[in-house]
Amino acid sequence: MSYAKVLCVGLVGVTGHVVEVEADLAPGLPAVVISGLPDTALHEARDRVRAAIVNSGQRWPNRRITLNLLPATMPKFGSAFDLAIAVALLGGSGELPLLPLERVVVLGELGLDGTVRPVRGALPMVAAAARAGVDRVIVPVDNAAEAAVIPGVRVRAVDTLHRLVAFVRDGTPLIEPPATAPPAAPDGPDLAEVAGQALGRRALEVAAAGGHHLALFGPPGAGKTMLAERLPSILPELDDDAALEVTALHSIAGLLPAGGRLLRRPPFQAPHHTATVASLVGGGSGLARPGAVSLAHRGVLFLDEAPEFSKGALEALRQPLEHGRVQLARSRGGTEYPARTQLVLAANPCPCARPAGDALCECAPLARRRYLGRLSGPLLDRIDVQVTLLPLRAAELMESGEPGEASAAVATRVTAARAAASARWAGTGWRLNAEVPGPRLRRPPWRLPERDTRELRGRLDSGALSARGFDRIIRMAWTIADLDGRDRPHRDDVHEAMQLRMGDSA
């Protein structure tokens, strides 16, 4: 009886766990049995691995083979175990001395010709290996740059099973990760291109500074989409921890750009209005994949023509917006993905959306109410900033003077405001005013004096404002104070926050 063991990593959601791939070769009728809760892709690995070993010039052991993936109670998904299974089989048959792979994680999918293909989630897999104390990993060559961003881990790459066999048997060097500099990020849209809309610009700046959700209402051509698309241009770059989170999510989804470098710019997701619930919050058979709300983690999720989205898709966003994470339950186990995103909604006032407004609108008042009524009260109650944009005038559109304020200037104020908030909440785990729980702001030393919140309290007592809305206005008041360089909000800040939340009703 022969036995061998090789380390690999399995993913459950965005969390990786080191998996021991055991191979036991015993006398008996030739067969391959895989245990340890494998999925369909892993069951099919027996055929891929057999062809890859034979086509790489190695001998297939005609014995009874038992493959076990430890821990056996954790579900295993995907084809990233192929390379580890092949090496464990060759080690168990006596073809390879596995001492060079002691305490080394091996990742990779095998083609029938023995080529090693890239896998999804290489970055969180390597991060999991580092947390487990494993400081050497072997990955597919196309995943090398992505894996190399994890500090303290020595990454080597392979392009074929034959190369890995030559390394283990003869010490032939493996491929080093590329050391090329990441490509420069392309220039995005700039706020200077937006004509007029001072209220929309202010709403965008407040939303960016505090991490607040934003809803833009108004006729077609008012600038709703242009403003929303320029929100990422005034957000600061992601720090190391946030960049690792965002890059890991895109790695799992298979959407990491070529080069595999850390994503430093806040992501921007703008799904079409026909998007399903699963595409928004995540889903799929077996291991649930992250949806748009998770791919927009630490960035922006923009829903243009929001009333056109299905009711189920919109309502599914309520829990992620409140808690900053998505919990997906499946028959084979639950999955959790982070979803700390800024939601931006844009909506026309009615289905026909005539640019001339009431003069040519053919929609009855009931049709208008039904159209905007597709955005439910509980969902809108979670949107901090809600503004209505007016149509542009010819003078604003055709003015030949200086363009509007550029994104770089606004981004400087946003960065300073975020720094002030981060210093205020240091040690609490909150980085933005939008993340601070309402009870914390209603207790000393952060509670605002009654003279500054008298009107706001009246709105709450009259039923015009919910308790959640009360807390969100207070959070916005703190953000406005941070933008203006004050330590605490004043009555004017609370009043402006009410206007940004309640519009004319304030």
Disulfide bonds with the S-S distance in Angstrom:
none
